[in-house]
Amino acid sequence: MARPRLNVLVVDDDAATRDGLTALLESWGYHAFAVPNGQAALQSCDKDLPHAIVTDLMMPGMTGLEFIEALNERTHQVAIIMVTGQATIETAVQAIKLGAYDYLPKPLELPKLRAVLEKGLRQVSFAREANVLRQKLESPLGSYGELIGKSAPMRQLYQRLSQIAATDAAVLVSGESGTGKELVARTLHDLSPRREGTYLALNCAAMAPTLMESELFGHEKGAFTNALERHLGCFEQADGGTLFLDEITEMAAEVQAKFLRVLEERQVRRIGGTANIPVAVRVVAATNRLPATAVKEGKLRQDLFYRLNVFHLGLPPLRERGDDIALMAGYFLESFGEKYQRPIMPWGSDFLAALNAHSWPGNVRELRNAMERLSVLAAGPSLAAADFKQYCLTTPVEEVSDLAPISLAEAERQAIERALSATGGNKAQAAQLLGITPKTLNVKLALYLKE
């Protein structure tokens, strides 16, 4: 996907300078436009704030310094580069204090201008993203990237993420299953300077050691039986981006040793290859074990632990996140209601009590799945504790609440009908919602047709 062109405003009273700078910036891939004075620049910024501004200092009517001062708080959202043929230390310091990113003397050194512009735009990008995230944190959901929650443990996590994201250092994420470790890795990538690079995720628990080596490091054609083509491993595929390794403690010890070598040397050699290939990859590793326990039990090499544990993020279980449980339940119910075109039902007080009383051993993943079943299967007109017991604690065909005023067979039939209706008659999806296999669903449908 092509990178969007960033907008750069040129402010200069000299027509030849304006035209020259505009053409130069366009040749560098920016969308450049120009105005002759500070007042016109302010009017342009009021309509649409550019990503960067290259402005002259001495202009009639309003100087460059007065223009920057008039932008007020908006200077934090734009990279301002002041240029002048009358450079002094005093004006440079004043420009920076007012919010300019940098100050360059005339005649301009074009490589210097380009480098300063690129660095300034990166800083502005982070500032704008941080502003968006602050606004989201103030919203009812309190979201941060792809994470949701406003509880104290989550706010602490968001603060750590904002500090860590801009670095290239390795991160070790720990937490119970279902707490959102991959969402954290994805958020780190999206907020980092590597966000335009590849994000690649690999589950270490799902692969045999021999296959894991090939997936991580790649292989050359003919390196082993069935190696019919050269294969680029995850490190090469994610070069310039982020590699997320889930369940790192399930990686075989011999693979951990080779993995550690790649992290330390920043180069990889494909299986069957002879050349070392430089790679620049940020690694985020995750485990549902306590890292110290994993090291003690021999599940994680101690030297690899120290290499990965530059930053450690421990994710709180859902049961320790207070009001986030109800917050996220409401969000999921609304999302699935929209997806399946089901009404959003009000909650009874006993439903909220049941929601908060449950320990949620499966954490956010369990909550999400429970709310999906509930949004499809609950009959309404409101949600009660009986609905929670029937649809959230167990699958509806295994156990029906003893408070339900209908027979087990009738409840089962209604649940199947609602699931099929919600999925447009798709039996595979309906079976997944019900927590049964498609074969079992077909058997039950055949039984009902005979009745």
matplotlib code that plots the C-alpha trace (Angstrom):
import matplotlib.pyplot as plt

x = [0.0, 1.4, 2.4, 0.1, 1.7, 2.2, 1.2, 4.0, 3.2, 5.8, 5.5, 7.7, 7.2, 9.6, 7.9, 11.0, 11.8, 8.2, 8.1, 11.6, 10.8, 7.4, 8.9, 11.7, 9.3, 7.1, 10.1, 10.8, 7.3, 5.4, 2.3, 3.5, 1.6, 2.7, 1.4, 3.1, 2.8, 2.0, -1.6, -2.4, -0.6, -2.8, -5.9, -4.7, -3.9, -7.4, -8.8, -6.5, -3.4, -0.4, 2.0, 5.0, 5.6, 8.7, 8.6, 10.7, 11.6, 11.4, 8.1, 6.0, 3.0, 3.7, 7.1, 7.7, 8.0, 4.7, 3.1, 4.4, 3.2, -0.3, -0.5, -0.6, -1.1, -1.2, 2.6, 2.7, 0.8, 3.1, 6.8, 7.8, 11.2, 12.2, 14.6, 16.3, 19.2, 19.5, 20.2, 21.0, 21.2, 18.5, 16.0, 16.8, 16.2, 13.0, 11.7, 12.3, 10.7, 7.6, 7.3, 9.5, 11.1, 14.4, 16.0, 18.1, 20.1, 20.0, 21.3, 19.7, 21.7, 19.2, 20.4, 20.1, 16.6, 15.5, 16.9, 15.4, 12.0, 11.9, 12.9, 10.4, 7.6, 8.4, 8.1, 4.8, 3.4, 4.0, 2.5, -0.6, -1.0, -0.5, -3.2, -5.6, -4.9, -5.5, -8.8, -9.7, -8.6, -11.1, -13.9, -16.3, -14.3, -10.9, -9.3, -5.5, -4.6, -6.5, -6.8, -9.9, -10.3, -10.1, -9.1, -5.9, -4.0, -4.8, -3.9, -0.5, -0.1, -0.9, 1.7, 4.4, 3.4, 3.7, 7.3, 8.4, 6.8, 9.3, 12.3, 13.7, 14.3, 13.0, 9.9, 8.7, 4.9, 3.5, 0.0, -2.7, -4.2, -6.8, -5.4, -4.5, -0.8, -1.0, -3.0, -0.2, 2.3, 0.3, -0.2, 3.6, 4.1, 1.4, 2.8, 6.4, 8.6, 8.4, 4.6, 5.0, 7.0, 5.7, 4.1, 4.4, 3.1, 4.2, 2.9, 5.8, 3.5, 2.0, 5.2, 7.7, 11.4, 12.5, 9.6, 10.2, 13.8, 12.7, 10.0, 12.3, 15.5, 14.4, 16.0, 17.7, 16.4, 17.5, 18.5, 16.4, 13.8, 10.9, 12.8, 11.9, 12.2, 14.1, 12.1, 12.5, 12.2, 10.2, 13.3, 13.8, 10.0, 9.7, 12.9, 12.3, 9.2, 8.1, 8.2, 5.8, 6.6, 3.7, 4.4, 8.1, 8.6, 7.3, 10.2, 12.6, 15.9, 18.1, 16.0, 16.2, 20.0, 20.0, 17.3, 19.5, 22.4, 20.3, 19.1, 22.7, 24.3, 21.4, 21.9, 20.4, 21.7, 19.1, 19.2, 21.5, 22.9, 26.4, 25.8, 24.8, 22.0, 21.7, 18.2, 16.7, 13.7, 12.1, 11.1, 8.1, 7.9, 5.0, 4.3, 1.4, 4.0, 5.7, 9.1, 11.2, 9.4, 9.9, 13.6, 13.7, 11.8, 14.1, 11.4, 13.2, 17.0, 18.3, 20.5, 17.5, 15.4, 17.8, 18.1, 14.3, 13.5, 14.8, 11.3, 8.7, 5.0, 2.8, -0.8, -3.5, -6.1, -9.7, -10.8, -8.5, -9.7, -12.8, -15.3, -13.6, -15.6, -18.9, -17.4, -16.0, -19.2, -21.2, -18.8, -18.9, -22.7, -23.1, -20.6, -22.2, -25.6, -24.7, -22.9, -25.9, -28.6, -29.8, -31.4, -29.2, -31.1, -31.0, -29.3, -31.1, -29.2, -28.8, -27.1, -24.5, -23.9, -23.5, -21.1, -18.9, -19.1, -17.6, -13.9, -13.3, -10.5, -10.3, -10.1, -11.0, -11.2, -13.8, -15.8, -15.8, -17.0, -19.7, -21.1, -21.2, -23.3, -25.5, -26.1, -27.4, -29.1, -30.7, -34.5, -34.9, -36.5, -33.7, -30.6, -30.9, -28.7, -30.5, -29.3, -25.8, -25.9, -27.4, -25.4, -22.1, -21.1, -21.7, -22.9, -26.7, -27.0, -25.0, -26.9, -30.0, -30.7, -33.1, -34.8, -35.9, -39.6, -39.3, -38.1, -34.5, -35.6, -37.5, -34.7, -32.3, -34.5, -34.9, -31.1, -30.5, -33.1, -31.6, -28.1, -29.1, -31.0, -28.1, -25.6, -27.9, -28.4, -24.6, -24.5, -20.7, -21.0, -24.1, -22.4, -19.5, -21.8, -23.6, -20.3, -21.1, -19.7, -21.4, -22.1, -23.9, -25.9, -27.0, -28.1, -30.2, -31.7, -32.6, -34.2, -36.4, -37.5, -38.9, -41.0]
y = [0.0, 3.4, 5.7, 8.8, 12.1, 14.4, 18.1, 20.8, 24.5, 27.0, 30.5, 33.1, 36.6, 35.9, 34.3, 32.6, 31.0, 29.8, 28.2, 26.6, 25.2, 23.9, 22.1, 20.7, 19.3, 17.8, 16.0, 14.5, 13.0, 15.6, 17.5, 21.1, 24.3, 27.9, 31.3, 34.7, 35.8, 34.8, 36.0, 33.8, 30.9, 31.3, 31.2, 28.1, 26.4, 27.2, 25.3, 22.3, 22.0, 20.7, 18.1, 20.5, 24.2, 25.8, 29.5, 32.5, 34.7, 38.2, 38.9, 42.1, 42.4, 39.4, 37.9, 34.2, 34.4, 36.2, 33.6, 30.7, 32.5, 32.9, 29.1, 28.6, 25.0, 23.8, 24.0, 20.6, 19.0, 20.4, 20.3, 24.0, 24.8, 28.4, 29.6, 33.0, 34.9, 36.9, 34.1, 35.0, 32.8, 35.0, 34.5, 30.7, 30.3, 32.3, 30.3, 27.0, 28.3, 29.3, 25.8, 25.6, 22.2, 23.6, 26.7, 26.8, 29.6, 30.7, 29.6, 26.3, 23.1, 20.8, 17.6, 19.3, 20.6, 17.1, 15.4, 17.9, 17.7, 13.9, 13.9, 16.6, 14.8, 11.6, 13.6, 15.2, 11.8, 10.5, 13.7, 13.4, 9.7, 10.5, 13.2, 10.7, 8.2, 10.7, 11.5, 7.8, 7.4, 10.2, 8.4, 6.0, 2.9, 4.3, 2.5, 2.7, 1.3, -2.0, -2.3, -1.4, -0.5, 2.4, 0.6, 1.6, -1.5, -0.7, 2.9, 1.9, -0.5, 2.3, 4.6, 1.8, 1.2, 4.8, 4.9, 1.6, 1.9, 4.4, 2.2, -0.8, -2.9, -6.4, -6.8, -9.7, -9.8, -12.2, -12.9, -15.5, -16.9, -14.6, -11.4, -9.8, -10.4, -10.3, -7.1, -5.5, -6.6, -5.2, -1.9, -1.7, -2.1, 0.4, 3.1, 2.5, 4.0, 0.5, 0.7, 0.9, -2.3, -5.8, -7.2, -10.9, -13.3, -16.9, -19.3, -21.3, -23.9, -24.9, -26.1, -29.0, -27.9, -28.7, -26.7, -23.9, -23.5, -23.2, -20.7, -18.5, -18.6, -19.8, -22.5, -22.8, -25.0, -28.6, -28.0, -31.0, -33.4, -31.5, -28.2, -27.6, -23.8, -21.2, -20.0, -16.7, -17.1, -14.8, -12.6, -11.8, -11.4, -9.0, -7.1, -3.4, -4.4, -6.4, -10.2, -11.4, -14.8, -16.2, -18.9, -18.5, -21.0, -23.7, -23.2, -26.1, -25.5, -26.0, -23.5, -21.0, -21.2, -20.3, -17.7, -16.0, -15.9, -14.1, -11.5, -10.8, -10.8, -9.2, -11.5, -14.8, -17.8, -19.9, -23.6, -25.0, -21.5, -20.2, -16.4, -14.4, -12.0, -8.7, -8.2, -5.3, -6.8, -5.8, -8.9, -9.1, -12.4, -13.6, -16.3, -17.4, -18.6, -16.5, -15.8, -16.5, -19.8, -20.7, -20.1, -22.2, -25.1, -25.0, -23.9, -20.7, -20.3, -17.8, -16.0, -15.7, -14.4, -11.6, -10.8, -10.6, -9.0, -5.5, -4.4, -6.6, -6.0, -8.0, -8.0, -8.0, -10.7, -9.6, -10.4, -7.6, -5.0, -3.9, -1.9, -3.0, -6.2, -4.4, -1.9, -4.5, -6.7, -3.8, -3.1, -6.8, -7.0, -3.9, -5.1, -8.6, -7.1, -5.0, -8.0, -10.4, -7.7, -8.4, -5.9, -4.5, -5.6, -3.7, -5.3, -6.3, -5.6, -9.4, -9.8, -7.2, -8.9, -12.2, -10.7, -9.2, -12.3, -14.6, -15.2, -15.2, -17.8, -17.4, -13.6, -11.3, -14.1, -15.9, -12.7, -12.0, -15.5, -15.4, -12.1, -13.4, -16.4, -14.2, -11.6, -14.4, -16.8, -14.8, -14.3, -11.1, -8.7, -7.9, -9.7, -11.4, -13.7, -16.7, -15.7, -15.4, -18.8, -20.4, -18.9, -17.7, -20.3, -23.3, -24.0, -24.0, -27.6, -28.9, -27.2, -25.1, -23.0, -24.6, -21.2, -21.6, -22.1, -24.4, -28.0, -28.8, -30.0, -26.8, -24.6, -26.5, -26.2, -22.4, -22.0, -23.8, -21.7, -18.4, -19.5, -20.4, -17.2, -15.1, -16.8, -16.7, -20.4, -21.2, -24.5, -24.3, -20.9, -21.8, -24.9, -22.8, -20.3, -23.2, -24.9, -28.2, -29.8, -29.4, -33.2, -32.9, -30.0, -32.0, -34.9, -32.6, -30.9, -34.3, -35.2, -32.1, -32.6, -36.0, -34.5]
z = [0.0, -1.0, 1.8, 2.0, 1.0, 3.9, 3.5, 3.8, 3.8, 2.5, 3.9, 2.1, 0.7, -2.2, -5.1, -6.5, -3.1, -2.7, -6.2, -5.7, -2.3, -3.4, -6.5, -4.3, -1.7, -4.4, -5.8, -2.3, -2.3, -0.2, -1.1, -1.0, -1.3, -0.6, 0.7, 0.6, 4.3, 7.8, 7.8, 4.7, 6.4, 9.5, 7.4, 5.6, 9.0, 10.3, 7.4, 7.4, 9.6, 7.6, 8.8, 8.4, 7.8, 6.2, 7.0, 6.4, 9.4, 8.0, 6.1, 5.8, 8.0, 10.3, 11.0, 11.1, 14.9, 15.2, 12.9, 15.1, 18.2, 16.7, 16.1, 19.9, 20.9, 17.3, 17.2, 18.9, 16.0, 13.2, 12.4, 12.0, 10.3, 10.4, 7.6, 7.4, 5.9, 9.1, 11.6, 15.2, 18.3, 20.0, 17.2, 17.0, 20.7, 20.6, 17.6, 19.4, 22.6, 20.6, 19.2, 16.1, 15.5, 14.1, 12.7, 9.4, 7.9, 4.3, 1.8, 2.6, 2.6, 0.9, 2.5, 5.9, 5.2, 4.1, 7.1, 9.6, 7.8, 8.0, 11.7, 12.5, 10.7, 12.7, 16.0, 14.8, 13.9, 17.4, 18.9, 16.8, 17.7, 21.4, 21.1, 19.5, 22.2, 24.9, 23.4, 23.3, 27.0, 27.8, 25.9, 27.7, 26.6, 27.5, 24.6, 23.8, 20.4, 20.2, 24.0, 26.0, 29.6, 32.1, 35.3, 37.2, 36.1, 32.4, 32.7, 34.1, 31.2, 28.7, 30.3, 30.0, 26.4, 25.5, 27.0, 25.4, 21.9, 20.5, 21.3, 19.4, 22.5, 23.0, 25.2, 27.2, 27.8, 30.5, 31.5, 31.8, 28.7, 27.2, 28.7, 25.4, 25.0, 21.2, 21.3, 23.4, 20.8, 18.0, 19.8, 20.4, 16.7, 15.7, 18.0, 17.0, 14.2, 12.7, 12.2, 8.4, 8.4, 8.7, 11.8, 12.0, 14.7, 15.3, 17.9, 19.2, 20.8, 17.5, 15.7, 16.0, 16.6, 13.0, 11.5, 13.9, 12.8, 9.2, 10.0, 12.1, 10.1, 6.6, 4.4, 1.1, -1.7, -1.1, 2.5, 3.5, 2.1, 0.5, 0.6, -3.0, -2.9, -0.9, 2.1, 3.9, 7.6, 10.0, 10.7, 7.0, 6.4, 9.4, 8.6, 9.5, 11.4, 14.5, 15.2, 17.9, 19.3, 21.4, 24.0, 23.8, 26.7, 24.3, 21.9, 22.0, 23.9, 20.9, 18.9, 21.8, 21.6, 17.8, 18.4, 21.0, 18.6, 16.0, 18.6, 19.7, 16.3, 14.4, 11.5, 10.4, 8.4, 6.5, 7.0, 4.4, 3.7, 4.0, 4.2, 7.2, 6.4, 8.5, 9.9, 11.9, 13.7, 17.0, 19.0, 21.3, 23.1, 25.3, 27.8, 30.0, 32.6, 35.2, 33.5, 36.6, 37.1, 33.4, 33.8, 37.0, 35.4, 32.3, 30.0, 29.1, 28.9, 31.4, 28.9, 26.5, 29.3, 30.1, 26.3, 25.9, 29.3, 28.4, 29.1, 30.9, 30.7, 33.1, 32.0, 34.7, 34.7, 34.0, 37.6, 38.8, 36.4, 38.3, 36.2, 33.0, 33.1, 32.7, 30.3, 28.0, 28.3, 27.0, 24.2, 23.1, 23.3, 21.2, 18.6, 18.3, 18.3, 15.3, 13.6, 14.1, 13.8, 17.3, 19.7, 22.5, 25.6, 29.0, 32.0, 35.1, 38.4, 39.0, 35.6, 36.5, 39.8, 38.1, 35.6, 38.3, 40.6, 37.9, 38.2, 34.4, 34.3, 30.5, 30.9, 28.0, 25.5, 27.7, 28.2, 24.5, 23.6, 26.4, 25.1, 21.6, 22.7, 24.9, 22.1, 19.8, 22.1, 24.9, 24.3, 26.3, 26.7, 29.2, 30.5, 33.8, 36.0, 34.6, 31.1, 32.4, 34.0, 30.9, 28.2, 29.8, 32.3, 30.0, 26.5, 26.2, 25.0, 27.9, 30.7, 30.9, 33.9, 36.3, 36.3, 32.7, 32.4, 29.4, 28.8, 27.9, 24.4, 23.7, 25.0, 22.8, 19.8, 20.3, 20.8, 17.5, 15.7, 17.0, 16.1, 12.5, 12.1, 13.4, 11.0, 8.0, 8.0, 8.1, 10.0, 10.7, 12.3, 14.2, 15.6, 16.7, 18.5, 20.2, 21.2, 19.4, 16.2, 12.9, 12.9, 16.2, 14.9, 11.8, 14.1, 16.2, 13.1, 11.7, 15.0, 15.1, 11.5, 12.5, 15.2]

ax = plt.figure().add_subplot(projection="3d")
ax.plot(x, y, z, "-o")
ax.set_aspect("equal")
plt.show()
